[in-house]
Amino acid sequence: MVVFSTSQSDANASVQSTFASRYATHCLPKYRLGESSIPKDAAYQIIHDELMLDGNPRLDLASFVTTWMEPECDKLMVESVSKNYIDMDANPVTTDLQNRCVNMIAHLFNAPFGEHETAVGVGTVGSSEAIMLAGLAFKRKWQNKRKAEGKPFDKPNLVTGANVQVCWEKFARYFEVELKEVKLSVGYYVMDPVKAVEMVDENTICVAAILGSTLTGEFEDVKTLNDLLTAKNKEMGYDTPIHVDAASGGFIAPFLYPELEWDFRLPLVKSINVSGHKYGLVYAGVGWVVWRSKDDLPDELIFHINYLGADQPTFTLNFSKGSSQIIAQYYQFIRLGFEGYKNIMGNCMANAEMLRKGLEKMGCFEILSKEVGVPLVAFSLKDSSKHTVFEIANSIRKFGWIIPAYIMPADAQEVAVLRVVIREEFSRSLAERLLSDFEKVMKELEELPSRIAQKVAQITAAEGEVKGGEGVVHKKMSVKETEDGVTKHWKRRLLDAGRKKTSGIC
Ligand SMILES: *Cc1c(COP(=O)(O)O)cnc(C)c1O
């Protein structure tokens, strides 16, 4: 019989499972190592049961990250789960598969290297690691140049839009580079290239443009940025480069918008990152960074491991990691080819369009995402005086859907949006069901009293108490007062949510 812990204190918390009582007769401590072993079936069952309460990854429309792969690829991944990627001498084939992937991606992004040259790039855990590496390369290159010129090299900065993904803020803080963010404005949610170039100075290590803004999926105008920055560099004697964060758009643009110039076709673009686990169609744990040429990756950042006489250069933040994701990426590349990726991305776009049209037809939403971009629909409420997007996000959850609501970064904080990311595994029939669930939620919310108005009444009463000290006399508010109260409450909510910034979206 399982002995259930009666103590409520964390130190004594235990893991309990009724199934496990078939195998185990004692309770397991939750935060300390158990005294003795338990049967493998019990361990499996206990963990399996507890995990049932996690969300269903396929219904998580908040994330760009792949949640479905073909069973053949699942099989390959399980077969390679015990291989440590860094043991390049033991796993020369895995190393080779990674190099093939780097070359395929560099070609896809139009890197200018000859038929007999190899691309410069590396597989990473995700775009975050890729961006740390690219940022370090820029910082080191800039420092070397400043040192050679006898100029100060202690105040590097990086120019981005305020819509950057949190990993850029991490890079800036961890590697001590000032982040200069171009502010957004209501109706314009990406980096304005004109303002970005204005911010560039002699200490700018690079301008980072995003191909597929995390917030709205919109592509930033890298071509205009390249042209404006070329002119500024010439005028000021700088050589400020561009990095493109193509975490989500890197596997969209080459297939759907081959004419769009955003990659190495633009001379100032020196490095590009892409998440293999987003539209690269691999489970979480793989990203890529490629450089334009060897010259763009300072040699001193590369560590040379000498196994079996072969020189294996490495440039990553950590040492050991699994091989499965690299192998899975290679599987997707050879399995799908250009045609396969194009079909899948086209299908995602068609589903996004269907969803966008359906939401538009409901009449209460304004669509913020563009028709060209990453397949997602970002939308806000036309009228937020009664209910908010946060309430919608909460309500739609009971149908199983996970949809994030968030407020835009500075200076567009008054806009709050919902975002639905369309992945390959989000089929047309699921999209139709989602639309009908949205309709149900909106109908339900309309029938409910506005929680905001109630809250405002409470706040106003509480303020009256504090200020006037006349007890809780509920005076009836005029229409104007109610509206002002609603706006005030709404702004406060947005600011509170804003402090949390982009939490829950990735
Ligand atoms: C997702 C994302 C990142 C972070 O990528 P990971 O692969 O999750 O580390 C960076 N930038 C953008 C634009 C993203 O969408």
The ligand as an SDF file (V2000), in Angstrom:
LIG
                    3D

 15 15  0  0  0  0  0  0  0  0999 V2000
   12.2970   31.8580  -31.8370 C   0  0  0  0  0  0  0  0  0  0  0  0
   13.1180   33.0220  -32.1340 C   0  0  0  0  0  0  0  0  0  0  0  0
   14.3870   33.1730  -31.5470 C   0  0  0  0  0  0  0  0  0  0  0  0
   14.9340   32.1820  -30.5500 C   0  0  0  0  0  0  0  0  0  0  0  0
   15.1100   30.9870  -31.1680 O   0  0  0  0  0  0  0  0  0  0  0  0
   15.2920   29.5660  -30.4330 P   0  0  0  0  0  0  0  0  0  0  0  0
   15.5320   28.6880  -31.5960 O   0  0  0  0  0  0  0  0  0  0  0  0
   14.0150   29.2770  -29.7300 O   0  0  0  0  0  0  0  0  0  0  0  0
   16.4520   29.6800  -29.5070 O   0  0  0  0  0  0  0  0  0  0  0  0
   15.1400   34.2560  -31.9240 C   0  0  0  0  0  0  0  0  0  0  0  0
   14.6640   35.1700  -32.7860 N   0  0  0  0  0  0  0  0  0  0  0  0
   13.4570   35.0720  -33.3630 C   0  0  0  0  0  0  0  0  0  0  0  0
   13.0110   36.0930  -34.3540 C   0  0  0  0  0  0  0  0  0  0  0  0
   12.6360   33.9900  -33.0460 C   0  0  0  0  0  0  0  0  0  0  0  0
   11.4230   33.8880  -33.6100 O   0  0  0  0  0  0  0  0  0  0  0  0
  1  2  1  0
  2  3  1  0
  2 14  2  0
  3  4  1  0
  3 10  2  0
  4  5  1  0
  5  6  1  0
  6  7  2  0
  6  8  1  0
  6  9  1  0
 10 11  1  0
 11 12  2  0
 12 13  1  0
 12 14  1  0
 14 15  1  0
M  END
$$$$
